[in-house]
Amino acid sequence: MLGTYLVQDALDKVRLIQDRLHTVQPIQKSYEDQKVRDVSYMVGEKLWLIVSPMKGIIWFGKKRKLSPWYIGHFDVLERIREVAYKLTFPPSLLSVHPVFHVSMLRKYNGDPSYVLDISTGQLDGDLPYDVEPVAILDRQIRNLR
C-alpha cells in the first residue's frame, strides 16, 4: 500500500515538472531564435578558421601564448551538409581533419588594394641585402660552478 502511494506521488511530480517545462520552453526558444543566423558558404569562397588557444590542443603551427583565434584563409572545397564544410589545407596542416562545423568558420573579406602588382615595379640587379644566418651549426653548453 505504501509502495503504490510513493510511486503515484513520484509520477505526479514528474507530470508537474513536464508541464512546467512545456510552459517555459517557448519562452526560452524565443530568446534563442534572436541569436540564430543562417550562414551558408559557396564552393571556392575563402574562410577563416577559428582555433582554440587552449593548452593541449593542436596549435596549427602557432605559438602558445599569443596564439590567434583565427588562422589562414582557406578555400571551401565542398559542402558536406547544411552546417559542415570541407576546407583545403596546406601541407603543414594535413594532420588536421578538413571538415568543420559552420560555427567554427568566418568569411574572409580580402582587400585587393593590399595585393602588390609585381609587373609594375622595376628591380635593379645589384641591390644590396643583409645576409642573415639560416641555422646554428654548433652549440656548446658549459657547466660552471
C-alpha positions in Angstrom: 0.0 0.0 0.0 2.8 2.4 1.0 4.8 1.5 -2.2 2.0 2.3 -4.6 1.5 5.7 -2.8 5.2 6.5 -3.3 5.1 5.5 -6.9 1.9 7.6 -7.6 3.4 10.6 -5.8 6.6 10.3 -7.9 4.5 10.1 -11.1 2.5 13.2 -10.1 5.7 15.1 -9.5 7.1 14.0 -12.9 3.9 15.2 -14.7 4.1 18.5 -12.8 7.8 19.0 -13.9 6.9 18.1 -17.5 4.0 20.6 -17.6 6.3 23.4 -16.2 8.9 22.6 -18.8 6.4 22.8 -21.6 5.3 26.2 -20.5 8.9 27.5 -20.2 10.2 26.0 -23.5 8.6 28.5 -25.9 9.9 31.5 -23.9 13.5 30.1 -24.0 13.1 29.3 -27.7 12.2 32.9 -28.5 15.3 34.1 -26.8 17.5 31.6 -28.7 15.9 32.4 -32.0 17.1 36.0 -31.8 20.7 34.8 -31.8 20.4 32.3 -34.7 21.8 33.4 -38.0 21.6 31.4 -41.2 25.1 31.1 -42.7 26.0 29.3 -45.9 29.2 29.5 -48.0 29.8 28.7 -51.7 32.5 26.4 -53.0 35.6 28.4 -53.7 35.0 31.1 -51.0 37.7 31.9 -48.6 37.1 31.4 -44.9 38.9 32.0 -41.6 39.1 29.0 -39.2 38.5 29.6 -35.5 41.0 27.7 -33.4 41.2 27.3 -29.6 44.3 28.7 -27.9 44.0 26.3 -25.1 46.8 24.1 -23.9 46.8 20.5 -25.2 45.1 21.3 -28.5 46.8 21.2 -31.9 48.5 24.6 -32.3 48.2 24.8 -36.1 51.8 26.0 -36.4 51.3 28.9 -34.0 53.0 29.6 -30.7 51.1 29.1 -27.5 50.7 32.3 -25.6 49.9 34.7 -28.4 48.0 32.2 -30.5 45.4 33.9 -32.7 41.8 32.9 -32.7 41.6 32.8 -36.5 44.1 31.2 -38.8 44.7 31.3 -42.5 42.2 31.9 -45.3 41.2 28.5 -46.6 39.1 27.7 -49.7 35.9 25.8 -49.4 36.4 22.5 -51.2 32.9 21.2 -50.8 29.7 21.4 -48.7 29.2 18.2 -46.8 25.8 19.0 -45.2 23.9 22.2 -44.3 26.3 23.0 -41.5 29.5 21.2 -42.4 32.2 22.3 -44.9 35.4 20.7 -46.2 38.4 23.1 -46.5 41.6 22.9 -48.4 44.7 22.9 -46.2 48.4 23.5 -46.9 50.7 20.5 -46.5 51.7 21.7 -43.0 48.1 21.1 -41.7 47.5 17.7 -43.4 47.2 16.0 -39.9 44.1 18.1 -39.2 40.7 16.8 -40.3 39.4 19.1 -43.1 35.7 19.1 -42.2 34.4 21.8 -39.9 31.1 23.0 -38.5 29.8 26.4 -39.7 30.2 27.8 -36.2 34.0 27.5 -36.5 34.2 29.4 -39.8 34.1 33.1 -40.6 34.0 34.7 -44.0 37.3 36.2 -45.2 36.9 39.6 -46.8 40.2 40.2 -48.6 41.1 43.7 -49.6 42.5 43.7 -53.2 44.3 47.1 -52.5 46.8 45.3 -50.3 48.0 43.0 -53.1 51.1 44.3 -54.8 51.4 44.0 -58.6 54.9 42.7 -59.4 54.9 43.7 -63.0 54.8 47.5 -62.2 58.0 47.6 -60.1 61.5 47.8 -61.7 64.2 45.8 -60.0 67.9 46.6 -60.1 70.3 43.6 -60.4 72.8 44.9 -57.8 70.5 45.6 -54.9 72.2 45.4 -51.5 70.8 43.0 -49.0 71.6 41.8 -45.5 72.8 38.2 -45.0 71.2 36.5 -42.0 72.2 33.1 -40.8 69.7 30.3 -41.6 70.7 27.8 -38.9 73.0 27.4 -35.9 75.6 24.8 -36.8 77.3 24.3 -33.4 76.4 24.9 -29.8 78.2 24.3 -26.6 76.8 24.3 -23.1 79.3 24.8 -20.3 78.6 24.0 -16.7 80.2 26.4 -14.3 80.4 26.1 -10.5 
